[in-house]
């Protein structure tokens, strides 16, 4: 993933929009960034998946 897009998405989803949780790991939520995808989820059940190949952002 391009570094500028990675930073943009990380800043956009630093806080869970559903509950405000800012933590990842230890059961609090997670973050996975791969070549073409960005996934962020929260312990409350909220999640977002961005796929740059498809131009989609699903939350």
Secondary structure, 3 states (H helix, E strand, C coil): CCHHHHHHHHHHCCCCCCCCCCCCCCCCEEEEECCCEEEEEECCCCEEEEECCCCEEEC
